[in-house]
């Protein structure tokens, strides 16, 4: 396993981060603990979760993922061996059960969310606390184009950052990060932190894969120049880049078989691009999923690649991507495919 510095902190995180959003929906607690044990053994020290996990979110399964992780930490007594990241959910009318449907990034909601996450995770501090998505209306979760809403009234970033600064001072959180953010949002947070002497965000957790390289357009330069690296999620595009969904296949128990709401990676352009990437991998005796992950691992603006799995065989294969180095010929052919079919799935 290789390690990188998390932003401008003194923390070294593994280049592979263990994603957890299936735990409590597609995975039992015992299976979650098996994945954690295997990842830790492989050198992974970075675990990412969220208060609203598992996904898709429901009132019945809300926060089960954090509970599973908390029980594992208590049983293994190894809190000092992991860098633990979680997220506070943003404003969303599709989460009516979350804080009476009045959730936003103000003091009341952030502090309530944090305290409950600490209880469930059975720890007294979070290494990286992230805003799961912007409080304002903007383009994220599969939207490329921005549509301005003059009536939108988000919590001011200054107010949100002041709350985050206070919880860092309290010792409950070490560092803060953003997720599903835009270039304007990241730079605004950085500007406010500078002018108000508040904590800087150290990471941005956004989607990034061979099918969605939109992060490169405006955010990758920020990652480099502001020491605010990408924590890449959906690096396999919900498993699409493994090739298992090609030709209309829907394997039993697979994510896109169970939850059609995540089918944004199945449009005709995405399918055509996936076919090309899978063909390229097989021509070079590479596993398609490992090639896709190795590409993400190789990007200099990526701090850590968040992988998820529903079984141990998948996890072992995904972890092994860290040992794969793509040669120049493969990288050039990836660029050719990207040029022909750029960002087919936002």
C-alpha positions in Angstrom: 0.0 0.0 0.0 1.1 3.5 -0.7 0.2 6.6 1.3 -0.3 10.3 0.6 -0.5 13.4 2.7 -4.1 14.5 3.4 -4.1 18.1 2.3 -1.9 20.4 4.4 -2.2 18.1 7.4 0.3 15.8 9.1 -1.9 12.8 8.3 -0.8 10.1 5.8 -3.8 8.2 4.3 -3.7 5.1 2.2 -4.1 5.6 -1.6 -7.0 3.2 -1.3 -9.9 4.3 1.0 -12.5 1.8 2.0 -16.0 2.9 1.0 -18.9 1.7 3.1 -22.2 2.8 1.6 -23.5 -0.7 1.0 -23.3 -1.8 4.6 -26.7 -2.2 6.1 -28.4 -2.6 2.7 -26.4 -5.1 0.6 -24.1 -6.2 3.3 -24.7 -7.5 6.8 -22.7 -6.3 9.8 -20.6 -9.5 9.8 -19.7 -8.9 6.2 -18.8 -5.3 6.9 -16.5 -6.4 9.7 -14.9 -9.0 7.3 -14.2 -6.2 4.8 -12.7 -3.9 7.4 -10.4 -6.7 8.7 -9.2 -7.5 5.1 -8.7 -3.9 4.2 -6.7 -3.1 7.3 -4.6 -6.2 6.8 -3.8 -5.0 3.2 -2.6 -1.6 4.6 -5.7 0.5 4.2 -5.9 3.0 7.1 -8.6 5.2 5.6 -12.4 4.5 6.1 -15.1 6.7 4.7 -18.7 6.7 5.8 -21.7 9.1 6.3 -24.5 9.6 8.6 -27.1 8.8 5.9 -25.5 5.5 4.8 -26.4 2.9 3.6 -27.4 4.0 0.1 -30.1 4.1 -1.1 -31.1 5.9 2.1 -34.3 4.9 4.0 -35.6 5.7 7.4 -35.4 2.1 8.4 -31.7 1.7 7.5 -30.5 5.2 8.4 -27.1 5.3 10.1 -26.7 1.5 10.2 -23.3 1.9 8.4 -21.9 4.1 11.2 -23.2 1.6 13.8 -21.5 -1.3 12.1 -18.2 0.6 12.0 -18.5 1.7 15.6 -19.1 -1.9 16.8 -16.0 -3.0 14.8 -13.9 -0.3 16.4 -15.0 -1.3 19.8 -14.5 -5.0 19.3 -11.1 -4.6 17.7 -9.9 -1.8 19.9 -8.0 -0.3 17.0 -9.2 3.3 16.7 -5.6 4.5 16.6 -5.0 2.5 13.5 -7.5 4.1 11.2 -8.2 7.5 9.8 -12.0 7.8 10.1 -14.0 10.1 7.8 -17.8 10.7 7.9 -20.2 13.2 6.5 -23.1 15.4 7.7 -26.0 15.3 5.3 -27.1 18.5 3.6 -30.5 20.1 2.9 -32.7 17.5 1.1 -36.5 17.3 0.9 -36.0 13.6 0.1 -34.8 12.9 3.6 -37.9 14.0 5.6 -36.9 11.8 8.5 -33.6 13.5 9.1 -33.9 16.1 11.9 -37.6 16.6 11.1 -36.9 17.4 7.5 -35.4 20.8 8.4 -31.8 19.8 7.9 -29.3 22.4 6.8 -25.7 23.4 7.5 -26.4 25.6 10.6 -25.1 25.2 14.1 -28.1 23.2 15.4 -28.0 20.6 12.7 -24.2 20.2 12.3 -23.7 19.8 16.1 -26.6 17.4 16.4 -25.4 15.3 13.5 -21.8 15.2 14.7 -22.7 14.2 18.3 -24.9 11.3 17.0 -22.2 10.2 14.6 -19.7 10.1 17.5 -22.0 8.0 19.5 -22.7 5.5 16.7 -19.0 5.3 15.8 -18.1 4.8 19.4 -15.3 7.3 19.3 -14.6 10.8 20.7 -13.2 12.3 17.6 -13.6 12.2 13.8 -10.4 12.6 11.7 -12.2 14.1 8.7 -15.7 15.6 8.9 -17.2 16.4 5.5 -20.2 18.3 4.2 -22.0 15.7 2.1 -23.3 18.1 -0.5 -23.7 21.9 -0.8 -26.5 23.6 1.2 -27.2 25.8 -1.8 -28.9 24.7 -5.1 -26.1 23.9 -7.6 -25.0 21.2 -10.0 -24.1 18.0 -8.3 -25.3 14.4 -8.2 -25.2 13.9 -11.9 -26.0 17.4 -13.1 -23.4 19.1 -15.3 -25.2 22.4 -16.1 -25.8 25.1 -13.4 -29.2 26.7 -13.1 -29.4 29.8 -11.0 -32.3 30.1 -8.5 -32.7 33.7 -7.3 -35.0 32.5 -4.5 -32.5 30.0 -3.0 -31.6 30.9 0.6 -28.7 28.7 1.7 -27.0 29.0 5.0 -24.1 31.4 4.4 -20.7 29.6 4.0 -19.3 32.0 6.6 -21.8 30.7 9.2 -21.2 27.0 8.3 -17.5 27.4 8.5 -17.7 29.2 11.8 -19.6 26.1 13.2 -17.0 23.8 11.7 -14.2 25.9 13.3 -15.8 25.5 16.7 -16.1 21.8 16.5 -12.5 21.6 15.4 -11.6 23.7 18.5 -13.6 21.3 20.7 -11.4 18.4 19.6 -14.4 16.4 18.2 -13.1 16.9 14.7 -9.5 17.1 13.5 -10.0 18.3 9.9 -12.8 19.3 7.6 -13.6 18.5 3.9 -16.2 19.0 1.2 -18.1 16.6 -1.0 -20.0 16.9 -4.3 -18.7 20.5 -4.5 -18.1 22.8 -7.4 -15.0 24.9 -8.1 -16.8 28.1 -6.9 -17.8 26.3 -3.7 -14.3 25.1 -2.9 -12.7 28.4 -3.6 -15.3 30.2 -1.5 -14.7 28.0 1.5 -10.9 28.5 1.1 -11.4 32.3 0.8 -13.6 32.5 3.9 -11.2 30.3 5.9 -8.4 32.7 5.0 -10.2 36.0 5.7 -11.9 34.8 8.9 -9.0 32.7 10.2 -11.0 29.5 10.2 -10.0 25.9 9.4 -9.2 25.1 5.7 -10.9 22.3 3.9 -8.3 19.6 3.2 -10.1 17.4 0.7 -13.0 17.3 -1.8 -14.9 14.0 -2.2 -16.4 14.0 -5.7 -17.2 11.4 -8.4 -14.3 10.5 -10.7 -13.9 7.7 -13.1 -13.1 6.9 -16.7 -16.8 7.7 -17.4 -16.8 11.0 -15.5 -13.6 13.1 -15.6 -15.4 16.4 -15.1 -13.3 17.0 -12.0 -10.4 17.7 -14.3 -12.0 20.7 -15.8 -12.1 23.2 -12.9 -11.3 21.3 -9.7 -8.0 19.5 -10.4 -6.1 22.8 -10.6 -7.5 23.8 -7.2 -6.5 20.4 -5.7 -2.9 21.0 -6.8 -2.5 24.7 -6.0 -4.5 24.7 -2.8 -3.4 21.4 -1.4 -6.9 20.1 -1.3 -6.9 16.7 -3.0 -9.6 14.6 -4.5 -11.1 11.7 -2.6 -12.5 9.9 -5.7 -15.8 8.2 -5.3 -17.6 5.9 -7.8 -14.3 5.1 -9.5 -16.0 2.1 -11.2 -19.2 4.0 -12.0 -21.4 1.8 -9.8 -19.6 -1.3 -11.2 -20.2 -0.4 -14.8 -16.5 -0.3 -15.7 -16.1 -3.9 -14.6 -18.0 -4.8 -17.7 -20.5 -6.9 -15.9 -23.5 -4.9 -17.2 -22.6 -5.0 -20.8 -25.0 -6.3 -23.4 -27.9 -5.7 -21.1 -26.7 -8.0 -18.4 -28.1 -7.5 -14.9 -26.3 -10.0 -12.6 -28.4 -11.2 -9.6 -27.7 -9.1 -6.5 -25.7 -6.5 -8.4 -26.2 -2.8 -7.5 -27.8 -1.7 -10.8 -29.9 -4.8 -10.8 -31.3 -4.0 -7.4 -31.5 -0.2 -7.6 -32.4 1.2 -11.0 -32.3 4.8 -9.6 -28.5 4.6 -10.0 -28.7 3.9 -13.8 -27.1 7.2 -15.0 -24.1 5.2 -16.2 -26.2 3.2 -18.6 -27.0 5.7 -21.3 -25.9 4.8 -24.9 -22.7 6.9 -24.8 -21.7 5.5 -21.4 -22.3 2.0 -22.7 -20.2 2.6 -25.8 -17.4 4.1 -23.8 -17.5 1.2 -21.3 -17.3 -1.3 -24.2 -14.2 0.5 -25.5 -12.5 0.6 -22.0 -13.3 -3.1 -21.3 -12.0 -4.1 -24.8 -8.8 -2.1 -24.2 -8.2 -3.8 -20.8 -8.6 -7.2 -22.2 -6.3 -6.5 -25.2 -3.6 -5.8 -22.6 -4.4 -8.7 -20.3 -5.8 -6.4 -17.6 -8.9 -6.9 -15.5 -11.2 -4.1 -16.6 -12.1 -3.0 -13.1 -8.5 -3.0 -12.0 -7.5 -0.9 -15.0 -10.2 1.6 -14.2 -9.1 1.8 -10.6 -5.4 2.0 -11.5 -6.1 4.9 -13.7 -7.8 6.8 -10.9 -4.9 5.8 -8.5 -2.4 7.3 -11.0 -3.9 10.8 -11.2 -1.7 13.3 -9.3 -4.6 15.3 -7.9 -6.1 12.3 -6.3 -5.3 11.8 -2.6 -7.2 8.6 -2.2 -9.5 6.3 -4.3 -12.6 5.2 -2.5 -13.4 1.6 -3.4 -16.5 -0.3 -2.4 -17.3 -4.0 -2.6 -20.2 -6.3 -1.7 -18.0 -9.4 -1.2 -14.4 -10.2 -0.3 -13.4 -11.4 -3.7 -14.4 -8.0 -5.2 -12.5 -6.3 -2.4 -9.3 -8.3 -2.9 -9.4 -7.5 -6.6 -10.0 -3.8 -6.0 -7.3 -3.6 -3.4 -4.8 -5.2 -5.9 -5.3 -2.3 -8.3 -2.7 -0.4 -6.2 0.0 -2.8 -7.6 -0.9 -2.1 -11.2 0.9 0.6 -13.2 -0.6 1.4 -16.6 2.0 1.7 -19.4 2.1 4.6 -21.8 0.4 2.8 -24.6 -2.6 2.0 -22.4 -2.7 5.6 -21.1 -2.6 7.0 -24.6 -5.5 4.7 -25.7 -7.5 5.7 -22.7 -7.1 9.3 -23.8 -8.2 8.4 -27.3 -11.4 6.9 -26.0 -12.0 9.9 -23.7 -11.5 12.3 -26.6 -14.0 10.4 -28.7 -16.6 10.0 -25.9 -15.8 12.6 -23.2 -17.6 12.4 -19.8 -20.6 10.4 -20.9 -22.0 10.1 -17.4 -21.8 13.1 -15.1 
